[in-house]
C-alpha cells in the first residue's frame, strides 16, 4: 500500500494487560510527532489529547507526523490510520503476562460487586477444590489428554490465585499474590546456584541437582530431622515413598523399615523398596487401579450385552465376561 500519510505517523498499541507501558520502539515516533492522540479507553496515564473523528485524524496525519495510542487495532481510528499506511508499534508482552490479567479477574470476583460465592470462600472451604483439581490434573496427565491438561492446569492456577487473594484480606498477616510469586522466584534462584550464581561444582547432572536441592532446602529451612517438611496429609502410598526416599538419603538402612505381618507394615515395606529401586509406587498403583476399573466396565458391558444385570450376577458370570489378556 502506498501511504497517504506524512512520514513518521504511527499507531502505538498498548497491551491491555500491562496498562500504560509504552514500547521502547515507539519513542522515536513519539518524539518526532507533531501531535499525539489517544483513542477512548486508553489508560489515563497516557495523557494524550483525545483522538478527533477519523476523517479529521486522517487529514491531520496527511499533513504532519501524528501518533495514535490505542489498545487494539479494532478501534476504528487505529484501523483507518493503519490502513492508510501508518505502521503499528506494539507493546511486547513478556512470557506470563496473561497471569496479570488472571490475577485482576480474581480480584474483581472477590471484590465488592463481584461474585457472592467467591466472596464468601475461605482457605478452609477451598481445600476440597484444591485436592479435586489436583487429581483432575493428574488424570489428564495420565490420559495424555492435551486439551484437558491445559484446562486442568488453569483450574489449579485458579486455586493458587484464589488462596492468594483470600490471604491478602487477612487483617493479622496479609500477603499478596506478588509476594507469593516473589518468594517462589527467590526459592528457585537460591536453589539453582549452578544456573544463577555462576556455577556449582556439586551439580553435574539431574541426580546430583536433586541431592543439592535437598541439601539447600535443609539449610534454608533449618530442619532438625530428615523427615521434617514431609506432608503427612498426602496419600499413604506417596507418604511412605517420600519417607523412604528422605531417610535413604541420610543413610538409613533398609533393614530398619517397619516390620511385622500386618497389612500396613507390608504395604509400607513394598512401597519403600519400590521407591528405593527408582520406581514411583503411587503412579504404579494408580495405573493398576485404573486398568482394573476399566476391566470392570468392560465386563459389565459384556454382561449387559448378554442380557445380564451386573449388579446381581455371581462370581462365575464375572469370570465369564472378564476381559482376557492377550
N, C-alpha and C positions, 0 to 999 in steps of 0.2 A: 504494500500500500504506500502511495506517495503521501507524505504528511502535508496537511494544510495548516499546520501549526508552526509557531515560532520555535526556533531551536531552544532546547532547554526545558520544554514543557514535560511534565511527568505526572503520573498517578502514583502516590505513595500509599501502599496498603498496610495498615496496621493489623497486627494479629488480635482478634477478639479475646484470645486467651491471655495475651501479655499486656493488653491495655496500651497506654501511651508510650510505647517503646519504639522509637524511630530507628529504622535500619541505617547503619553507618553509610551504606551505599547511597542513601538519599541526601546526605549532607551537601555535596557539590550542587545538586539541583536546587536545594532549598536556599543556599547562599546566593545563587545566581538568579533566583526567581524575582520577578517584579512584584508578584502577588502570590500569597499562599492562602488557599481556601480549604475549608473542611466541610464535608457533607453532614447532614443531620445524623445524629447518633454517634459521631466521632467523639472520643474522650475529650472532656472539657480542658484537660491539661494541654491539649494541642494549641490552644489559644490562637487559633487562626480565624479569619473572617468567614462568616457563613458563605457557602458557595452560592453564586447567583443562579438563576434558572439556566438550563442547559444551553439554549441559543446564545444567551449573553456570555456564558462561560466560554463557549467556542469562539465567539467574536473577540473576547479579550485575549484568549490563547493564540489566536492568529496574529495578534499584533505584538505580543511580548511574552517572555517566558512565564508560564503560570504552573504552579504545583497544586495539585488537588490531593488532600488527605482523606482517605476513605477506609472502610473496614472490609469492603467486599466489592468485587467488580460487577456485582448485580445491581449496585446503585446506578440509576440512570445517568447521572452526570459523569461518574467514573467510567461507565461503559462507553458513553459518547466520546469522551476525551481520548480513551484508548483506541476506539475505532477510527478516530481522526488521525492517529499516528503517535500519540504520547506513549512512551514506554512505561511499563509497570515495574515499580521497585517494591518488592515485598519484604516483609519482616521475617527473616528466617526463624523458625521455632526450634529450639533445642529438643533433643530426644526427651520425652517425658513431659512436654508442655501441656499435653491433654490432662495430666494429673492436676494441674492448676484449675482447670475447668471442673474436673470431678470434685475437687475439694470445695469449690464455690457452690456447686449444686447441692452437696451435702449440707453446707452452711445454710443455704436457702431453705432446705427441707426442715432443718432443725430450728430455724429462727421463727419469731412471731409472724403469723400469717402464712407459715409453711404447712407441713403435714401434721395433723394432730397425732397420728400414730407414731411417727418418727419422734415427735417432741416428747412423748411420754416414756420412751425407752431408756433403760439404764444399762450399765455394764453387765449386771446380773441377768436382766431379761434378754439380753442379746447373746448370751453364752450358747444357747441351743442352736442359734443360726450359724454361729461361727463353726461349731462342730459339724453341722449338717452340710454347710457349703464346702468345708474342707474335704469331707468324704465324697461329695459330688465331684469335686475337682479330681480327687484320687481315682474315682471311677472313670472319668473322662480320659485320664492318662492311661489307665489300664485298657480301655476300649480302643485307644488310638484315634479317638474322635476329635479332629482338629477344631471343628465348629463348637462342640461342647467344651473343649479345653479353653477356647477363647472366652466363651461366656462364663464359665465357672471361675476363671481367673478374675474376671470382673466382679463376680459375686464375692469372692474372698477379699478383693481390694475394697469393696464396699464396706465389709466388716471392719477393716483397718481404719477407713475414713470415719465410719460411724463411731467407733470407740474413741478415736482421737477427738472428734467433735464433742462427744459427751465429756471427755476429760477436760476440755477447755472450759467447761462451765463449772467445774468443781471449785468452790469458793476456798477451800482449805489448801489444795495443792493442784492448781490448774497447770496443764501443759497443752500445747497445740500440736497440730499435725506437722508443722515446721520443726518443732523440737524433736518429734519422733523421727523425722527424716534426718535431722542433724545428728542425732545420736547414732543412727544407722550408718551415716557417712563416716563418722569418727571411728566406729567399730570396724567397718570394712577397711578403712585406711590403716588403722592401727594393727589389724591382724594380717595385713598383707605387706609387710615391710619389704619383701622381695620385689614388690611392684611399685610401691610409692616411696620407699626410703632408699632407693639406690642399690638394693640387693640384700640378701640374707643367706649366708652360707649354709644355714641349716635346711634350706628349702632347695631340693634338687628335682623333685617330681611331685605328682599328686599325692602320693603316700606320705612323703616327708612333710608336705604342706599341711596335711590333715593332722599330723602329730604336732607340728608347730602351732597350728590354730589352737589346739587344746592347751598347749603349754602357755601361750599368751593369754588365753582365757583364764587359766588358773591364777596367773599373776594379776591380771586385771581385776578379777572378782574376789581375790584374796580368799579363795576357798580353802577350808581346812580339811576336807575329806575328798577322796577321789569321786565319790558319788554325789557330792553337792551339786545342785543345779539340774539333776536328772528329774524331769517332770514325772512325778509319781501318779499323776492322773491319766496318763496315756494308756492305751490298750495294753493288756497284760503281756501279750507276746512281745510287743515293741518295747515295753518296760524291761522285761527280762533280758532282751537282746542288748539294750542300751547299758544296763548294769554290767552285763558280762563284758561288753566292749570296754567300758571305762575301767573296770578292775583289771582286765588283762593288760592294759597299757601300763598299769602300776606294778606289773609282775606277779599278779595274783595267780596262784597255781590252780589248775582245773580240778585237782582232787579235793579242793575245798568248796566246790559248788554244793548247793543243798543236796542232802542225801535222804533216803527214805523211799518207801514203796507207794506213798500217796500220789494221787493224780497231780497235785500242784508241784511237788518236787520233781516228778518225772517230766512234766511239761517244761519246767524251768531248765533242767539239765539238757533236754533235747534242743530247746531254743538257744541256750547259751553255746552249746557245742556247734550248732549250725552257724551262729554269728561268728564264732571264732574261726570257723572254716571259710569265712568270706562270703557266706550266703546272707540273704535277707529273709529271716524266718517269717516275719509279718507278711511280706509280699508272697512268699511261697505258700503260706496257709491261705491267704486270700485267693490265690489262683486256684487252689484245690477246692475251696469253698464255692467259688463262683462256677467252676466246672460242675460241681455236684448239683448246684441249684439248676443249672441248665439241663443236666441229665434228668432231674426230677420233672422239669417242664416237658421234656421230650417224651418221657414215659407217660405222663398224664395225657399228652396229646394223642399218643398212640392208643392208650386205653379208651379215650373218648371216641376215637375213630372206630374202635371195635365195639362200641355200644356200652362200655362200662363206665361206672362212676368212680373216679379216682379216690373220692372221699370214703368209699365203702369197700373197695377191693382189698383182698387179703395179700399176704406175702407172696404166694405163688403167682398171682396176677401181676404184681410188681416185677417179679423176676422175669416173667414172660415178656413184658413190654419195656424192660430196662434196655437202654441203648448199649450195644456190644461194641467194644473197642476193636479196631482193625477192620 
